[in-house]
């Protein structure tokens, strides 16, 4: 859980490398929407605001133009005042207008009107983005050069989203003018998970020579009809007393197991800041849910993510993260099957988790 925010200041843009050398200004309570700083001089400074865990440790998730500034802010020499971008003079009108959004399969298409070849920033939020402070709770989807007045986003299905499109230069200068229905959506839009196929298809008829059986492997399924892990795991079965006794004898002879829990990690693919598509949607879940250890939220969003047809490698990464989240909620048996599914693409990362889960399951 978040217990407030930590504010940092630096003479250079703050990222994962420069955070340690940045000055920690102080903390503010959860729910606060502003912080006033009075620098010692008129140099331009960069700022970052990080959520803080209950033990006082900040979550080191740094997203440019979301919780870090991308341009230096300096005190005016003639009239010193707090370096607060909200105090900049407002623009004469919004840079972007005519925003609309609609679901298109597994994506949401956002259309708008803006000057040709302008640099724009797209934000996504779970509630209306009506004022500058709402950007703190929104997700920066992409910063891009406009080409045709539209952008395709691939969010987690089954969730209502609101979008806002702003000019990049206006954001850097602190001239933020948001108007619902003009450059910010006043009504939500979502990708319906039930309206998109799970991606598994019936295999074509296959001839065989009796009496030998056959196995037809299709995607993640086995047999004549593909089986999805999302449709539920096989139920536990009761074994006979003789079998149970034999298992007990074997376990008694086995060496004691004390496998340590591997560290929770985000895979390197999620650290390359993809511009869009299924990779961006997965990196968003990793940064918002896995990094902040919101395990119930991670399980919910990852299962919604996997409800759509994903590429094999993206699906493997999602199942790896789902396994981590399930272990952290105590669902060891479910986690085992997720790591098994991720093992083809991530054998080195999955093996320690499989060993750990098996050691836990062996102890009941």
DRENRO-613790 format. One line per field, with one value per residue (C-alpha): residue number from 1; y, z, x. Coordinates in nm, 4 decimals. Each point is the difference from the previous one (the first is absolute). Layout:
kolmar (NUM; ...)
c2 (Y; ...)
c3 (Z; ...)
c1 (X; ...)
***
This chain:
kolmar (1; 2; 3; 4; 5; 6; 7; 8; 9; 10; 11; 12; 13; 14; 15; 16; 17; 18; 19; 20; 21; 22; 23; 24; 25; 26; 27; 28; 29; 30; 31; 32; 33; 34; 35; 36; 37; 38; 39; 40; 41; 42; 43; 44; 45; 46; 47; 48; 49; 50; 51; 52; 53; 54; 55; 56; 57; 58; 59; 60; 61; 62; 63; 64; 65; 66; 67; 68; 69; 70; 71; 72; 73; 74; 75; 76; 77; 78; 79; 80; 81; 82; 83; 84; 85; 86; 87; 88; 89; 90; 91; 92; 93; 94; 95; 96; 97; 98; 99; 100; 101; 102; 103; 104; 105; 106; 107; 108; 109; 110; 111; 112; 113; 114; 115; 116; 117; 118; 119; 120; 121; 122; 123; 124; 125; 126; 127; 128; 129; 130; 131; 132; 133; 134; 135; 136; 137; 138; 139; 140; 141; 142; 143; 144; 145; 146; 147; 148; 149; 150; 151; 152; 153; 154; 155; 156; 157; 158; 159; 160; 161; 162; 163; 164; 165; 166; 167; 168; 169; 170; 171; 172; 173; 174; 175; 176; 177; 178; 179; 180; 181; 182; 183; 184; 185; 186; 187; 188; 189; 190; 191; 192; 193; 194; 195; 196; 197; 198; 199; 200; 201; 202; 203; 204; 205; 206; 207; 208; 209; 210; 211; 212; 213; 214; 215; 216; 217; 218; 219; 220; 221; 222; 223; 224; 225; 226; 227; 228; 229; 230; 231; 232; 233; 234; 235; 236; 237; 238; 239; 240; 241; 242; 243; 244; 245; 246; 247; 248; 249; 250; 251; 252; 253; 254; 255; 256; 257; 258; 259; 260; 261; 262; 263; 264; 265; 266; 267; 268; 269; 270; 271; 272; 273; 274; 275; 276; 277; 278; 279; 280; 281; 282; 283; 284; 285; 286; 287; 288; 289; 290; 291; 292; 293; 294; 295; 296; 297; 298; 299; 300; 301; 302; 303; 304; 305; 306; 307; 308; 309; 310; 311; 312; 313; 314; 315; 316; 317; 318; 319; 320; 321; 322; 323; 324; 325; 326; 327; 328; 329; 330; 331; 332; 333; 334; 335; 336; 337; 338; 339; 340; 341; 342; 343; 344; 345; 346; 347; 348; 349; 350; 351; 352; 353; 354; 355; 356; 357; 358; 359; 360; 361; 362; 363; 364)
c2 (0.0000; 0.3592; 0.2163; 0.3293; 0.1405; 0.1045; 0.3090; 0.0264; 0.2865; -0.0117; 0.2233; -0.2780; -0.2041; -0.2661; -0.3639; -0.3292; 0.0936; 0.3548; -0.0602; -0.0882; 0.3355; 0.2027; 0.2053; -0.1444; 0.3028; -0.1645; -0.2071; 0.0827; -0.1877; -0.2392; 0.1896; 0.3276; 0.1593; 0.2628; 0.0774; 0.3423; 0.0253; 0.3130; -0.0776; 0.1843; 0.1666; 0.0650; -0.3103; -0.2293; -0.3097; -0.3343; -0.1720; -0.3500; -0.1225; -0.3666; -0.1973; -0.1190; -0.3416; -0.0360; -0.0664; 0.3326; -0.1487; 0.1815; -0.2010; 0.0754; 0.0099; 0.3076; 0.0930; 0.3211; 0.2651; -0.2072; 0.0061; 0.1713; 0.3337; -0.0080; 0.3671; 0.2115; 0.2510; 0.3186; 0.2841; 0.3271; 0.2397; 0.3046; -0.1537; -0.3130; -0.2480; -0.3731; -0.2016; -0.1316; -0.0649; 0.0702; 0.3677; 0.0437; 0.2255; -0.2025; -0.0432; 0.1721; -0.3321; -0.3764; -0.1093; -0.3108; -0.0201; -0.2348; -0.3020; -0.3220; -0.3652; -0.3344; -0.3666; -0.1842; -0.3700; -0.0251; 0.3677; 0.3449; 0.2560; 0.3608; 0.2710; 0.3772; 0.3213; 0.1599; 0.1983; -0.2159; -0.1722; 0.1256; -0.1883; -0.1360; -0.1890; -0.2514; -0.0703; -0.2776; -0.0027; -0.1955; 0.3168; 0.3197; 0.2115; 0.3403; 0.2046; 0.0039; -0.1806; -0.2968; -0.0710; -0.1198; -0.2968; -0.0634; -0.2155; 0.1520; -0.2275; 0.1570; 0.3175; 0.0085; 0.2135; 0.0292; -0.1491; -0.0604; 0.1283; -0.3368; -0.2402; -0.3676; -0.1053; -0.3618; 0.0147; -0.2777; -0.1127; 0.0302; 0.3327; 0.3459; 0.2521; 0.3755; 0.1655; 0.3454; 0.1277; 0.2984; 0.1867; -0.1109; 0.3539; 0.1266; -0.2701; 0.0809; 0.3701; -0.0714; 0.1421; -0.2706; 0.0770; -0.2988; 0.0214; -0.2961; -0.0897; 0.2089; -0.1514; -0.2404; -0.2681; 0.0662; -0.3606; -0.3239; -0.2628; -0.3594; -0.3120; -0.2732; -0.3225; -0.2082; 0.1430; -0.1215; -0.3585; -0.1738; -0.0945; -0.3769; -0.1677; -0.3468; -0.2021; -0.1457; -0.3639; -0.2333; -0.3535; -0.2720; -0.3729; -0.1889; -0.1187; 0.2400; 0.3271; 0.3368; 0.3365; 0.3155; 0.2982; 0.3324; 0.3155; -0.0596; -0.2722; -0.3770; -0.2436; 0.0413; 0.3198; 0.2603; 0.0443; 0.3442; 0.0483; 0.2812; -0.2530; -0.1467; -0.2492; -0.3717; -0.0754; -0.1860; -0.3750; -0.2385; -0.2918; -0.3488; -0.0839; -0.2175; 0.2829; 0.2499; -0.2339; -0.0391; 0.3776; 0.0408; -0.2525; 0.1815; 0.3401; -0.1329; -0.1059; 0.3304; 0.2523; 0.2971; 0.2958; 0.3590; 0.1972; 0.3780; 0.2121; 0.1622; 0.3814; 0.1639; 0.1414; 0.1873; -0.1470; 0.2128; 0.0222; 0.2219; 0.2492; 0.1033; 0.2348; -0.1422; 0.2605; -0.1985; -0.3332; -0.3090; 0.0603; 0.3438; -0.1339; -0.2658; 0.2481; 0.2173; -0.2879; -0.0810; 0.3584; 0.0773; -0.3307; -0.2257; 0.2754; 0.1366; -0.3547; 0.0389; -0.3764; -0.0207; 0.2790; -0.1732; -0.3331; 0.1722; 0.2059; -0.2795; -0.2394; 0.2671; 0.0561; -0.3732; -0.0152; 0.1417; -0.1695; 0.0933; -0.0801; -0.3070; 0.1969; 0.2694; -0.2718; -0.1778; 0.3209; 0.0631; -0.3511; 0.0448; 0.3177; -0.1751; -0.2790; 0.2535; 0.1671; -0.3316; -0.1132; 0.3279; -0.0632; -0.3574; -0.1743; -0.2371; -0.2615; 0.2577; 0.1686; -0.3316; -0.0329; 0.3623; -0.0471; -0.3267; 0.1940; 0.2736; -0.2476; -0.0418; 0.3650; 0.0721; -0.3251; 0.1643; 0.2403; -0.2602; -0.2887; 0.1551; 0.0795; -0.3540; -0.1463; 0.2354; -0.0720; -0.3770; 0.0219; 0.1817; -0.2438; -0.2992; 0.1325; 0.0299)
c3 (0.0000; -0.0621; 0.3055; -0.1651; -0.2553; -0.0069; -0.1969; -0.1593; -0.1720; -0.2297; -0.2394; -0.2626; -0.1165; 0.2600; -0.1082; 0.1621; -0.0264; 0.1374; 0.2714; 0.2628; -0.0512; 0.0008; 0.3049; 0.2030; 0.0845; 0.2256; 0.0153; -0.0482; 0.1151; -0.2224; -0.1923; -0.0115; -0.3448; 0.0319; 0.1602; 0.0148; -0.0330; 0.0284; -0.1600; 0.1220; -0.3364; -0.3474; -0.1655; -0.1847; 0.2041; -0.0732; 0.2369; 0.0724; 0.2251; 0.1129; 0.1921; 0.3396; 0.1592; 0.3603; 0.1117; -0.1489; -0.3088; -0.3245; -0.3030; -0.2592; -0.3003; -0.2092; -0.2964; -0.1931; -0.0062; 0.2455; 0.3290; -0.1268; -0.1796; -0.3429; -0.0082; 0.2551; 0.1983; 0.1329; 0.2235; -0.1912; 0.0940; 0.0443; 0.2182; 0.1969; 0.0523; 0.0387; -0.3018; -0.0661; -0.3631; 0.0958; 0.0516; -0.3647; -0.2024; -0.1561; -0.3764; -0.2067; -0.0808; -0.0195; -0.2542; -0.0889; -0.0689; -0.1258; 0.2028; -0.0509; 0.0837; -0.0932; 0.0508; -0.3040; 0.0734; 0.2663; -0.0315; 0.0612; -0.2794; 0.1200; -0.2607; 0.0381; -0.1837; 0.0368; -0.2002; -0.2599; 0.1169; 0.3559; 0.2980; 0.2176; 0.3277; 0.0616; 0.3539; 0.1220; 0.3327; 0.1908; 0.0670; -0.2004; -0.0581; 0.0667; 0.1413; 0.0181; 0.3354; -0.1532; -0.2136; 0.3158; 0.0211; -0.3763; -0.2079; -0.2704; -0.2954; -0.2584; -0.1167; -0.3793; -0.3155; -0.1478; -0.3470; -0.0706; 0.2985; 0.1714; 0.2356; 0.0836; 0.3629; 0.1253; 0.3646; 0.2353; -0.1086; 0.2131; 0.1656; -0.0642; -0.1163; -0.0584; -0.2333; -0.0400; -0.2788; 0.0756; -0.1776; 0.1168; -0.0001; 0.2078; 0.2611; 0.0173; 0.0446; 0.2595; -0.2187; 0.0638; -0.1193; 0.0212; -0.1193; 0.0179; -0.3386; -0.1776; 0.0731; 0.2745; -0.0153; 0.2051; -0.0377; 0.0491; -0.2595; 0.0458; -0.1867; 0.0822; 0.0884; -0.0841; -0.3512; -0.0929; -0.0747; 0.2401; -0.2998; 0.0223; -0.3033; -0.0722; -0.1736; -0.3447; -0.0247; 0.0273; -0.1329; 0.2185; -0.0167; 0.2758; 0.2624; 0.0817; 0.1642; -0.1157; 0.1568; -0.2005; 0.1583; -0.0774; 0.1608; 0.3764; -0.0372; -0.0234; -0.1818; -0.2603; 0.1662; 0.1352; 0.3768; 0.1519; 0.3454; 0.0419; -0.0150; 0.3349; 0.1281; 0.0295; 0.3394; 0.2612; 0.0132; 0.2955; -0.0367; 0.1422; 0.3495; -0.1580; -0.2283; 0.2860; 0.2116; -0.2822; -0.0405; 0.3754; -0.0106; -0.2902; 0.1649; 0.3259; -0.1854; -0.1838; 0.1312; 0.1889; -0.2193; 0.1054; -0.3227; 0.0437; -0.1761; -0.3105; -0.0195; -0.1746; -0.3276; -0.3072; -0.3199; -0.2193; -0.2805; 0.2198; 0.0579; -0.3659; 0.0020; -0.2989; -0.1862; -0.0216; -0.0622; 0.2202; 0.1273; 0.1323; 0.1718; 0.1732; 0.1025; 0.1510; 0.2188; 0.0997; 0.1022; 0.1639; 0.1716; 0.0234; 0.0957; 0.2670; 0.1244; -0.0533; -0.0346; -0.0195; -0.2591; -0.1942; -0.0074; -0.1198; -0.2757; -0.1215; -0.0370; -0.1954; -0.2129; -0.0740; -0.0915; -0.3405; -0.2687; 0.0779; -0.1692; 0.1426; 0.1685; 0.1419; 0.1349; 0.1596; 0.1748; 0.1213; 0.1420; 0.1718; 0.1703; 0.0826; 0.1649; 0.2146; 0.1022; 0.0800; 0.2170; 0.1887; 0.0658; 0.1137; -0.3043; -0.0502; -0.2126; -0.2476; -0.0099; -0.0893; -0.3244; -0.0960; 0.0399; -0.1950; -0.2839; 0.0084; 0.0094; -0.3779; -0.0501; 0.3472; 0.1301; 0.2139; 0.1661; 0.0517; 0.1425; 0.3462; 0.0362; -0.1009; 0.2555; 0.2684; -0.0704; -0.0051; 0.3351; 0.1462; -0.1499; 0.1325; 0.3534; -0.0435)
c1 (0.0000; 0.1053; 0.0599; 0.0866; 0.2417; 0.3661; 0.1085; 0.3470; 0.1868; 0.3030; 0.1940; -0.0268; -0.2978; -0.0797; 0.0178; 0.1013; 0.3698; -0.0234; -0.2618; 0.2624; 0.1757; -0.3246; -0.0956; -0.2863; -0.2163; -0.2560; -0.3165; -0.3666; -0.3077; -0.1927; -0.2667; 0.1957; 0.0040; 0.2742; 0.3353; 0.1670; 0.3779; 0.2182; 0.3402; 0.3109; 0.0657; -0.1412; 0.1462; -0.2413; -0.0849; -0.1640; -0.2437; -0.1302; -0.2814; 0.0112; -0.2586; 0.1189; -0.0572; -0.1157; 0.3582; 0.1139; 0.1682; -0.0907; -0.1095; 0.2688; -0.2323; 0.0910; -0.2204; 0.0896; -0.2749; -0.2050; 0.1883; 0.3177; 0.0386; 0.1642; 0.1035; 0.1846; -0.2067; 0.1657; -0.1100; -0.0539; 0.2799; -0.2253; -0.2693; 0.1044; -0.2801; -0.0478; 0.1124; -0.3463; -0.1041; -0.3623; 0.0986; 0.1011; -0.2305; -0.2818; -0.0093; -0.2649; -0.1678; 0.0617; 0.2593; -0.2050; -0.3754; -0.2707; 0.1118; -0.1962; 0.0676; -0.1542; 0.0841; 0.1332; 0.0551; 0.2727; 0.0981; -0.1472; 0.0312; 0.0361; -0.0608; 0.0555; 0.0876; 0.3451; 0.2548; 0.1803; 0.3201; -0.0461; 0.1401; -0.2820; -0.0348; -0.2789; -0.1208; -0.2309; -0.1848; -0.2603; -0.2026; -0.0635; 0.3127; -0.1546; 0.2889; 0.3788; 0.0134; -0.1875; 0.3086; 0.1798; -0.2380; -0.0077; 0.2352; 0.2189; -0.0743; 0.2324; 0.1733; -0.0043; 0.0010; -0.3484; -0.0439; -0.3674; -0.1957; -0.0401; 0.1758; -0.0685; 0.0342; -0.0070; -0.1133; -0.1079; -0.3503; -0.3105; 0.0945; -0.1494; 0.2617; 0.0103; 0.2524; 0.1532; 0.2274; 0.2251; 0.2790; 0.3454; 0.1434; -0.2950; 0.0656; 0.3712; -0.0788; -0.2696; -0.2787; -0.2571; -0.3519; -0.2371; -0.3599; -0.2375; -0.1415; 0.2662; 0.3415; -0.1145; -0.2708; -0.3121; -0.1287; 0.1967; 0.0839; 0.1185; 0.1050; -0.2518; 0.1802; -0.3080; -0.0122; 0.3495; 0.0924; 0.2374; 0.2106; -0.0422; -0.1497; -0.1307; 0.2736; -0.0691; -0.1102; 0.2983; 0.0098; 0.1464; 0.0517; -0.1808; 0.0685; 0.2827; -0.1161; 0.1287; 0.0654; -0.0494; 0.1766; -0.1673; 0.1396; -0.0123; -0.2643; 0.0324; -0.2274; -0.2709; -0.1282; 0.2380; -0.0031; 0.0534; 0.1464; -0.2520; -0.2832; 0.1055; 0.2556; -0.0781; -0.1570; 0.2093; -0.0677; 0.0018; 0.2431; -0.0418; 0.1368; 0.2719; 0.1134; -0.0072; 0.2151; 0.2537; 0.0192; 0.0584; 0.2866; 0.1662; -0.0377; 0.1449; 0.3173; 0.0294; 0.2563; -0.1472; -0.0836; 0.0404; -0.0139; 0.0114; -0.2586; 0.1526; -0.0100; -0.2940; 0.1263; -0.1167; 0.1459; 0.2327; -0.2582; -0.2206; 0.2837; 0.0390; -0.3049; -0.1975; -0.2069; -0.3234; -0.1707; -0.0095; 0.3556; -0.0932; -0.3132; 0.2115; 0.2716; -0.2744; -0.1213; 0.3590; 0.0801; -0.3353; -0.0784; 0.3082; 0.2468; -0.2362; -0.0832; -0.3739; -0.0476; -0.3839; 0.0000; 0.2793; -0.1880; -0.3188; 0.1637; 0.2303; -0.2936; -0.1894; 0.3115; 0.0236; -0.3697; 0.1006; 0.2065; 0.3633; 0.3279; 0.1813; 0.2785; -0.2290; -0.2303; 0.2990; 0.1086; -0.3547; -0.0225; 0.3377; -0.1292; -0.3278; 0.1989; 0.1882; -0.3256; -0.1713; 0.2927; -0.0221; -0.3710; 0.0676; -0.1544; 0.2959; -0.1765; -0.1326; 0.3421; 0.1701; -0.1980; 0.0747; 0.3772; -0.0185; -0.1693; 0.2677; 0.2899; 0.0360; 0.1022; 0.1388; 0.1577; 0.2700; -0.2438; -0.2748; 0.2069; 0.0705; -0.3703; -0.1032; 0.2444; -0.1305; -0.3661; 0.0611; 0.1787; -0.2995; -0.2513; 0.1984; -0.0452; -0.3756)
***
